[in-house]
């Protein structure tokens, strides 16, 4: 889980990298080939989105106090 601003920034960079990788895979292999790779990348992207959302929510709670 993301607990610091530095980890948050690192996760955002990782998310950007994964999204670029997925776009490249889809562009280079539009047919169902490499489906497992694409599915794995999508799962990693979803996990990072969830972790970023949890961190952002916790920051909103802290700033509201």
C-alpha positions in Angstrom: 0.0 0.0 0.0 1.0 3.5 -0.7 1.7 5.5 2.4 3.9 8.5 1.4 3.9 11.2 -1.2 7.1 9.7 -2.7 5.5 6.2 -3.0 2.5 7.9 -4.6 4.7 9.6 -7.2 6.5 6.4 -7.9 3.2 4.5 -8.4 2.0 7.2 -10.8 5.2 6.8 -12.9 4.8 3.0 -12.8 1.1 3.4 -13.9 2.2 5.6 -16.8 4.8 3.1 -17.9 2.3 0.2 -17.7 -0.3 2.1 -19.7 2.3 2.9 -22.4 3.4 -0.8 -22.5 -0.2 -1.9 -22.8 -0.8 0.5 -25.7 2.3 -0.7 -27.4 1.2 -4.4 -27.0 -2.2 -3.6 -28.4 -0.8 -1.6 -31.3 1.9 -4.3 -32.2 -0.4 -7.3 -31.5 -4.0 -6.3 -32.2 -5.1 -9.9 -32.6 -5.7 -12.0 -29.5 -2.1 -13.1 -29.4 -0.2 -12.1 -26.3 -3.5 -12.1 -24.5 -2.0 -13.3 -21.2 0.5 -10.5 -21.3 -2.2 -7.9 -21.9 -4.4 -9.3 -19.2 -1.5 -9.2 -16.7 -0.7 -5.6 -17.6 -4.3 -4.7 -17.2 -4.4 -6.3 -13.7 -1.3 -4.4 -12.7 -2.9 -1.2 -13.9 -6.1 -1.9 -12.0 -4.1 -2.7 -8.8 -2.2 0.6 -9.1 -5.4 2.6 -9.7 -6.9 1.0 -6.6 -3.8 1.8 -4.4 -3.7 5.4 -5.7 -7.4 5.8 -4.9 -6.9 4.6 -1.4 -4.0 6.9 -0.8 -5.9 9.9 -2.3 -8.9 9.1 -0.1 -6.7 9.0 3.0 -5.2 12.3 2.1 -8.6 13.9 1.7 -9.6 12.6 5.2 -6.4 14.0 6.7 -6.9 17.4 5.0 -10.5 17.6 6.1 -9.5 17.3 9.8 
